[in-house]
Amino acid sequence: MTKEIKLTIDGQEIVASEGQNILDAALENDIYIPHLCHHPDLKPVGACRLCGIEIDGGKMTMSCMTPVQDGIDVKTDSPAISQARKIALELLIADHHMDCLACAAASDCGLLDTSAYLGIQPDRLARLRPSDKGLPIDASNPFFQFDPNKCVVCGICVRTCDEIVGLGALGFINRGFKTVIGTFGNKSFVDSICESCGECVVRCPVGALAPKRPQFPAREVQTTCVYCGVGCGIYLGVSGDKVVSVRGDRERPTNNGNLCVKGRYGFKFINHPDRLTTPLIKKDGEFVEATWDEALELVATKLADRKGEQFAALASAKCTSEENYLIQKFTRAVMGTNSVDHCARL
């Protein structure tokens, strides 16, 4: 059983779990501490230097790197903390592409949230020399693009690909002020070992990694991905009568919110105009529309004529375990053959 730790943050007593860092404990209790490089799914690194706090009136420390302790008194804001945060954030913003209205992350941008919280003023930014990097946008991937001009080099994408995906397709390139995120050899995404799962995209706190054609849903429907037998939980984003987005269900133990490229981006078939909506029966060499009764009658007749070794069944990974059990039972008990197979390779 996890031990409970009691501490005070900004005069509010909270309860946290032993081993938890102060930042996560504060956020779980609706106490906001600015941060850009932190994500609850990843190991903390303290790179952005925005989550500074003071413990028992001592020197500033990074809350993401500091574990909770019994009885400590944490301050999330003070003149010294505020000044340090503003300097760190202003340097990031001065080196950041400012086309926020056309940015896919405009409605969910960690940089905008932090800037608003700290009250960054244009006159303070004016004294800093703006960046003229003008780095090329990598739009080679069919599902998302990478704009290094919007990147804050937080490293979340690098750690996601390493710690969660286990692929290591991304890394830090160059040193110092010229440090950027890129693939091995700074190749384009499409020429790298990237599997297009999009895990780095959904965790990017800014608009550096973003979907190519983002559409925001009017509502979401909780369901299960149909691409394989794992049973990943997903939320389908719906606008009108069209599915426009997919996100992972973090509460589903099968995937904990993670998705592969098929589950995250392979939803266009749902509303595709070529998708069949009625049964088709071949007559005189041409497929014509039929009723379900006609189609089922034809199938039953054909199956009755082909019992025994003329029949074989191929089960599907897209079916449930119960449905796959039924297909093998039908093949053996009804059709009288053991010619049943299953292929999980999509």
Contacts in CASP RR format, 6 or more apart in sequence:
PFRMAT RR
TARGET T0000
AUTHOR 0000-0000-0000
METHOD contacts of the structure
MODEL  1
MTKEIKLTIDGQEIVASEGQNILDAALENDIYIPHLCHHPDLKPVGACRL
CGIEIDGGKMTMSCMTPVQDGIDVKTDSPAISQARKIALELLIADHHMDC
LACAAASDCGLLDTSAYLGIQPDRLARLRPSDKGLPIDASNPFFQFDPNK
CVVCGICVRTCDEIVGLGALGFINRGFKTVIGTFGNKSFVDSICESCGEC
VVRCPVGALAPKRPQFPAREVQTTCVYCGVGCGIYLGVSGDKVVSVRGDR
ERPTNNGNLCVKGRYGFKFINHPDRLTTPLIKKDGEFVEATWDEALELVA
TKLADRKGEQFAALASAKCTSEENYLIQKFTRAVMGTNSVDHCARL
2 17 0 8 1.000
2 18 0 8 1.000
3 17 0 8 1.000
3 18 0 8 1.000
4 15 0 8 1.000
4 16 0 8 1.000
4 17 0 8 1.000
4 18 0 8 1.000
5 15 0 8 1.000
5 16 0 8 1.000
5 17 0 8 1.000
5 18 0 8 1.000
5 19 0 8 1.000
5 20 0 8 1.000
5 68 0 8 1.000
5 69 0 8 1.000
5 70 0 8 1.000
6 13 0 8 1.000
6 14 0 8 1.000
6 15 0 8 1.000
6 16 0 8 1.000
6 70 0 8 1.000
6 71 0 8 1.000
7 13 0 8 1.000
7 14 0 8 1.000
7 16 0 8 1.000
7 22 0 8 1.000
7 25 0 8 1.000
7 68 0 8 1.000
7 69 0 8 1.000
7 70 0 8 1.000
7 71 0 8 1.000
7 72 0 8 1.000
7 73 0 8 1.000
7 74 0 8 1.000
8 14 0 8 1.000
8 71 0 8 1.000
8 72 0 8 1.000
8 73 0 8 1.000
8 74 0 8 1.000
9 22 0 8 1.000
9 25 0 8 1.000
9 26 0 8 1.000
9 29 0 8 1.000
9 31 0 8 1.000
9 74 0 8 1.000
9 76 0 8 1.000
10 31 0 8 1.000
10 74 0 8 1.000
10 75 0 8 1.000
10 76 0 8 1.000
10 77 0 8 1.000
11 73 0 8 1.000
12 29 0 8 1.000
12 31 0 8 1.000
14 25 0 8 1.000
14 26 0 8 1.000
14 29 0 8 1.000
14 31 0 8 1.000
16 22 0 8 1.000
16 25 0 8 1.000
16 28 0 8 1.000
16 68 0 8 1.000
17 25 0 8 1.000
17 68 0 8 1.000
18 68 0 8 1.000
19 67 0 8 1.000
19 68 0 8 1.000
20 67 0 8 1.000
20 68 0 8 1.000
21 44 0 8 1.000
21 63 0 8 1.000
21 64 0 8 1.000
21 65 0 8 1.000
21 66 0 8 1.000
21 67 0 8 1.000
21 68 0 8 1.000
22 53 0 8 1.000
22 63 0 8 1.000
22 64 0 8 1.000
22 66 0 8 1.000
22 67 0 8 1.000
22 68 0 8 1.000
22 74 0 8 1.000
23 33 0 8 1.000
23 35 0 8 1.000
23 38 0 8 1.000
23 44 0 8 1.000
23 51 0 8 1.000
23 63 0 8 1.000
23 64 0 8 1.000
24 40 0 8 1.000
24 64 0 8 1.000
25 68 0 8 1.000
26 32 0 8 1.000
26 33 0 8 1.000
26 63 0 8 1.000
26 74 0 8 1.000
26 76 0 8 1.000
27 33 0 8 1.000
31 76 0 8 1.000
32 117 0 8 1.000
33 51 0 8 1.000
33 52 0 8 1.000
33 53 0 8 1.000
33 63 0 8 1.000
33 76 0 8 1.000
34 50 0 8 1.000
34 51 0 8 1.000
34 85 0 8 1.000
34 89 0 8 1.000
34 113 0 8 1.000
34 114 0 8 1.000
34 117 0 8 1.000
34 118 0 8 1.000
35 48 0 8 1.000
35 50 0 8 1.000
35 51 0 8 1.000
35 63 0 8 1.000
35 64 0 8 1.000
35 114 0 8 1.000
36 48 0 8 1.000
36 50 0 8 1.000
36 92 0 8 1.000
36 110 0 8 1.000
36 111 0 8 1.000
36 114 0 8 1.000
36 152 0 8 1.000
36 154 0 8 1.000
36 205 0 8 1.000
36 206 0 8 1.000
37 45 0 8 1.000
37 46 0 8 1.000
37 47 0 8 1.000
37 48 0 8 1.000
37 64 0 8 1.000
37 154 0 8 1.000
37 155 0 8 1.000
37 156 0 8 1.000
37 205 0 8 1.000
38 44 0 8 1.000
38 46 0 8 1.000
38 48 0 8 1.000
38 51 0 8 1.000
38 64 0 8 1.000
39 156 0 8 1.000
39 159 0 8 1.000
39 160 0 8 1.000
39 203 0 8 1.000
41 160 0 8 1.000
41 163 0 8 1.000
41 164 0 8 1.000
41 203 0 8 1.000
42 156 0 8 1.000
42 159 0 8 1.000
42 160 0 8 1.000
42 163 0 8 1.000
42 164 0 8 1.000
42 203 0 8 1.000
43 159 0 8 1.000
43 163 0 8 1.000
44 62 0 8 1.000
44 64 0 8 1.000
44 65 0 8 1.000
45 64 0 8 1.000
45 65 0 8 1.000
45 155 0 8 1.000
45 159 0 8 1.000
46 62 0 8 1.000
46 64 0 8 1.000
46 65 0 8 1.000
47 153 0 8 1.000
47 154 0 8 1.000
47 155 0 8 1.000
48 88 0 8 1.000
48 92 0 8 1.000
48 152 0 8 1.000
48 154 0 8 1.000
49 62 0 8 1.000
49 84 0 8 1.000
49 85 0 8 1.000
49 88 0 8 1.000
50 85 0 8 1.000
50 88 0 8 1.000
50 89 0 8 1.000
50 114 0 8 1.000
51 62 0 8 1.000
51 63 0 8 1.000
51 64 0 8 1.000
52 60 0 8 1.000
52 61 0 8 1.000
52 62 0 8 1.000
52 63 0 8 1.000
52 76 0 8 1.000
52 81 0 8 1.000
52 84 0 8 1.000
52 85 0 8 1.000
53 60 0 8 1.000
53 61 0 8 1.000
53 62 0 8 1.000
53 63 0 8 1.000
53 66 0 8 1.000
53 74 0 8 1.000
53 75 0 8 1.000
53 76 0 8 1.000
53 81 0 8 1.000
54 60 0 8 1.000
54 61 0 8 1.000
54 74 0 8 1.000
54 75 0 8 1.000
54 78 0 8 1.000
54 80 0 8 1.000
54 81 0 8 1.000
55 61 0 8 1.000
55 66 0 8 1.000
55 72 0 8 1.000
55 73 0 8 1.000
55 74 0 8 1.000
55 75 0 8 1.000
56 72 0 8 1.000
56 73 0 8 1.000
57 73 0 8 1.000
57 75 0 8 1.000
60 80 0 8 1.000
60 81 0 8 1.000
60 84 0 8 1.000
63 74 0 8 1.000
63 76 0 8 1.000
75 81 0 8 1.000
82 118 0 8 1.000
85 118 0 8 1.000
86 118 0 8 1.000
86 119 0 8 1.000
86 120 0 8 1.000
86 124 0 8 1.000
89 114 0 8 1.000
89 115 0 8 1.000
89 118 0 8 1.000
89 120 0 8 1.000
90 120 0 8 1.000
90 124 0 8 1.000
90 125 0 8 1.000
90 128 0 8 1.000
91 128 0 8 1.000
92 111 0 8 1.000
92 152 0 8 1.000
93 111 0 8 1.000
93 115 0 8 1.000
93 120 0 8 1.000
93 125 0 8 1.000
94 125 0 8 1.000
94 128 0 8 1.000
94 129 0 8 1.000
94 130 0 8 1.000
94 131 0 8 1.000
95 131 0 8 1.000
95 133 0 8 1.000
96 111 0 8 1.000
96 131 0 8 1.000
96 149 0 8 1.000
96 150 0 8 1.000
96 152 0 8 1.000
96 206 0 8 1.000
97 147 0 8 1.000
97 149 0 8 1.000
97 150 0 8 1.000
100 106 0 8 1.000
100 109 0 8 1.000
100 112 0 8 1.000
103 109 0 8 1.000
103 150 0 8 1.000
103 207 0 8 1.000
103 210 0 8 1.000
104 207 0 8 1.000
104 210 0 8 1.000
104 211 0 8 1.000
104 214 0 8 1.000
105 204 0 8 1.000
105 205 0 8 1.000
105 206 0 8 1.000
105 207 0 8 1.000
105 210 0 8 1.000
106 112 0 8 1.000
107 216 0 8 1.000
109 205 0 8 1.000
109 206 0 8 1.000
109 207 0 8 1.000
110 205 0 8 1.000
110 206 0 8 1.000
111 152 0 8 1.000
111 205 0 8 1.000
111 206 0 8 1.000
131 149 0 8 1.000
133 148 0 8 1.000
133 149 0 8 1.000
134 149 0 8 1.000
135 148 0 8 1.000
135 149 0 8 1.000
135 180 0 8 1.000
136 148 0 8 1.000
137 145 0 8 1.000
137 146 0 8 1.000
137 147 0 8 1.000
137 148 0 8 1.000
137 149 0 8 1.000
138 145 0 8 1.000
138 146 0 8 1.000
138 147 0 8 1.000
138 148 0 8 1.000
138 188 0 8 1.000
138 189 0 8 1.000
139 145 0 8 1.000
139 212 0 8 1.000
140 188 0 8 1.000
140 189 0 8 1.000
140 190 0 8 1.000
140 191 0 8 1.000
141 189 0 8 1.000
141 190 0 8 1.000
141 194 0 8 1.000
141 196 0 8 1.000
141 212 0 8 1.000
142 190 0 8 1.000
142 196 0 8 1.000
142 212 0 8 1.000
143 196 0 8 1.000
143 198 0 8 1.000
143 211 0 8 1.000
143 212 0 8 1.000
143 261 0 8 1.000
143 264 0 8 1.000
143 265 0 8 1.000
144 196 0 8 1.000
144 198 0 8 1.000
144 201 0 8 1.000
144 209 0 8 1.000
144 210 0 8 1.000
144 211 0 8 1.000
144 212 0 8 1.000
145 209 0 8 1.000
145 210 0 8 1.000
145 212 0 8 1.000
146 181 0 8 1.000
146 182 0 8 1.000
146 189 0 8 1.000
146 208 0 8 1.000
146 209 0 8 1.000
147 207 0 8 1.000
147 208 0 8 1.000
147 210 0 8 1.000
148 180 0 8 1.000
148 181 0 8 1.000
148 182 0 8 1.000
148 208 0 8 1.000
150 206 0 8 1.000
150 207 0 8 1.000
150 208 0 8 1.000
151 180 0 8 1.000
151 181 0 8 1.000
151 206 0 8 1.000
151 208 0 8 1.000
152 205 0 8 1.000
152 206 0 8 1.000
152 208 0 8 1.000
153 172 0 8 1.000
153 179 0 8 1.000
153 180 0 8 1.000
153 181 0 8 1.000
154 205 0 8 1.000
155 172 0 8 1.000
155 181 0 8 1.000
156 200 0 8 1.000
156 203 0 8 1.000
156 204 0 8 1.000
156 205 0 8 1.000
157 170 0 8 1.000
157 181 0 8 1.000
157 200 0 8 1.000
157 203 0 8 1.000
157 204 0 8 1.000
157 208 0 8 1.000
157 209 0 8 1.000
158 168 0 8 1.000
158 170 0 8 1.000
158 171 0 8 1.000
158 172 0 8 1.000
158 181 0 8 1.000
160 199 0 8 1.000
160 200 0 8 1.000
160 203 0 8 1.000
161 167 0 8 1.000
161 168 0 8 1.000
161 169 0 8 1.000
161 170 0 8 1.000
161 199 0 8 1.000
161 200 0 8 1.000
162 168 0 8 1.000
162 170 0 8 1.000
164 199 0 8 1.000
164 258 0 8 1.000
165 195 0 8 1.000
165 197 0 8 1.000
165 199 0 8 1.000
167 193 0 8 1.000
167 194 0 8 1.000
167 195 0 8 1.000
168 193 0 8 1.000
169 183 0 8 1.000
169 184 0 8 1.000
169 192 0 8 1.000
169 193 0 8 1.000
169 194 0 8 1.000
169 195 0 8 1.000
170 181 0 8 1.000
170 182 0 8 1.000
170 183 0 8 1.000
170 194 0 8 1.000
170 200 0 8 1.000
171 181 0 8 1.000
171 182 0 8 1.000
171 183 0 8 1.000
171 184 0 8 1.000
172 179 0 8 1.000
172 180 0 8 1.000
172 181 0 8 1.000
172 182 0 8 1.000
173 179 0 8 1.000
173 180 0 8 1.000
173 181 0 8 1.000
173 182 0 8 1.000
173 185 0 8 1.000
173 186 0 8 1.000
174 180 0 8 1.000
181 208 0 8 1.000
183 189 0 8 1.000
183 191 0 8 1.000
183 192 0 8 1.000
183 193 0 8 1.000
183 194 0 8 1.000
184 192 0 8 1.000
184 193 0 8 1.000
189 196 0 8 1.000
195 260 0 8 1.000
195 261 0 8 1.000
196 261 0 8 1.000
196 265 0 8 1.000
197 258 0 8 1.000
197 259 0 8 1.000
197 260 0 8 1.000
197 261 0 8 1.000
197 264 0 8 1.000
198 209 0 8 1.000
198 259 0 8 1.000
198 261 0 8 1.000
198 264 0 8 1.000
198 265 0 8 1.000
199 258 0 8 1.000
199 259 0 8 1.000
200 209 0 8 1.000
201 209 0 8 1.000
201 210 0 8 1.000
201 211 0 8 1.000
202 247 0 8 1.000
204 210 0 8 1.000
214 245 0 8 1.000
215 239 0 8 1.000
215 244 0 8 1.000
215 245 0 8 1.000
216 239 0 8 1.000
216 244 0 8 1.000
216 245 0 8 1.000
217 237 0 8 1.000
217 238 0 8 1.000
217 239 0 8 1.000
217 244 0 8 1.000
217 245 0 8 1.000
218 238 0 8 1.000
218 239 0 8 1.000
218 240 0 8 1.000
219 237 0 8 1.000
219 238 0 8 1.000
220 235 0 8 1.000
220 236 0 8 1.000
220 237 0 8 1.000
220 238 0 8 1.000
220 247 0 8 1.000
221 235 0 8 1.000
221 236 0 8 1.000
221 237 0 8 1.000
221 238 0 8 1.000
222 233 0 8 1.000
222 234 0 8 1.000
222 235 0 8 1.000
222 249 0 8 1.000
223 233 0 8 1.000
223 234 0 8 1.000
223 235 0 8 1.000
223 236 0 8 1.000
224 231 0 8 1.000
224 232 0 8 1.000
224 233 0 8 1.000
224 234 0 8 1.000
225 231 0 8 1.000
225 232 0 8 1.000
225 233 0 8 1.000
225 234 0 8 1.000
225 259 0 8 1.000
225 262 0 8 1.000
225 263 0 8 1.000
226 318 0 8 1.000
227 260 0 8 1.000
227 262 0 8 1.000
227 263 0 8 1.000
227 266 0 8 1.000
227 318 0 8 1.000
227 346 0 8 1.000
228 262 0 8 1.000
228 317 0 8 1.000
228 318 0 8 1.000
228 344 0 8 1.000
228 346 0 8 1.000
229 317 0 8 1.000
229 318 0 8 1.000
229 319 0 8 1.000
229 344 0 8 1.000
230 254 0 8 1.000
230 255 0 8 1.000
231 252 0 8 1.000
231 254 0 8 1.000
231 255 0 8 1.000
232 248 0 8 1.000
232 249 0 8 1.000
232 252 0 8 1.000
232 254 0 8 1.000
232 255 0 8 1.000
232 257 0 8 1.000
232 258 0 8 1.000
232 259 0 8 1.000
232 260 0 8 1.000
232 263 0 8 1.000
233 248 0 8 1.000
233 249 0 8 1.000
233 252 0 8 1.000
233 254 0 8 1.000
233 255 0 8 1.000
233 257 0 8 1.000
234 246 0 8 1.000
234 247 0 8 1.000
234 248 0 8 1.000
234 249 0 8 1.000
234 259 0 8 1.000
234 263 0 8 1.000
235 246 0 8 1.000
235 247 0 8 1.000
235 248 0 8 1.000
235 249 0 8 1.000
236 243 0 8 1.000
236 245 0 8 1.000
236 246 0 8 1.000
236 267 0 8 1.000
237 243 0 8 1.000
237 244 0 8 1.000
237 245 0 8 1.000
237 246 0 8 1.000
237 247 0 8 1.000
238 244 0 8 1.000
241 271 0 8 1.000
242 271 0 8 1.000
243 267 0 8 1.000
243 270 0 8 1.000
243 271 0 8 1.000
245 267 0 8 1.000
246 259 0 8 1.000
246 263 0 8 1.000
246 264 0 8 1.000
246 265 0 8 1.000
246 266 0 8 1.000
246 267 0 8 1.000
247 257 0 8 1.000
247 259 0 8 1.000
247 264 0 8 1.000
248 255 0 8 1.000
248 257 0 8 1.000
248 258 0 8 1.000
248 259 0 8 1.000
248 264 0 8 1.000
249 255 0 8 1.000
249 257 0 8 1.000
250 256 0 8 1.000
250 257 0 8 1.000
262 346 0 8 1.000
269 275 0 8 1.000
278 289 0 8 1.000
278 290 0 8 1.000
279 289 0 8 1.000
279 290 0 8 1.000
279 291 0 8 1.000
279 292 0 8 1.000
279 294 0 8 1.000
279 295 0 8 1.000
280 287 0 8 1.000
280 288 0 8 1.000
280 289 0 8 1.000
280 290 0 8 1.000
281 287 0 8 1.000
281 288 0 8 1.000
281 290 0 8 1.000
281 294 0 8 1.000
281 295 0 8 1.000
281 298 0 8 1.000
282 288 0 8 1.000
290 298 0 8 1.000
303 311 0 8 1.000
303 335 0 8 1.000
306 335 0 8 1.000
307 334 0 8 1.000
307 335 0 8 1.000
307 336 0 8 1.000
307 337 0 8 1.000
308 335 0 8 1.000
308 336 0 8 1.000
308 337 0 8 1.000
309 337 0 8 1.000
309 339 0 8 1.000
311 331 0 8 1.000
311 335 0 8 1.000
311 336 0 8 1.000
311 337 0 8 1.000
311 339 0 8 1.000
312 331 0 8 1.000
312 337 0 8 1.000
312 339 0 8 1.000
312 340 0 8 1.000
312 341 0 8 1.000
313 327 0 8 1.000
313 328 0 8 1.000
313 330 0 8 1.000
313 331 0 8 1.000
313 335 0 8 1.000
313 339 0 8 1.000
313 340 0 8 1.000
313 341 0 8 1.000
314 340 0 8 1.000
314 341 0 8 1.000
314 342 0 8 1.000
314 343 0 8 1.000
315 324 0 8 1.000
315 327 0 8 1.000
315 328 0 8 1.000
315 340 0 8 1.000
315 341 0 8 1.000
315 342 0 8 1.000
316 324 0 8 1.000
316 342 0 8 1.000
316 343 0 8 1.000
317 342 0 8 1.000
317 343 0 8 1.000
317 344 0 8 1.000
317 346 0 8 1.000
319 327 0 8 1.000
324 342 0 8 1.000
327 340 0 8 1.000
328 340 0 8 1.000
331 337 0 8 1.000
331 338 0 8 1.000
331 339 0 8 1.000
331 340 0 8 1.000
332 338 0 8 1.000
332 340 0 8 1.000
END
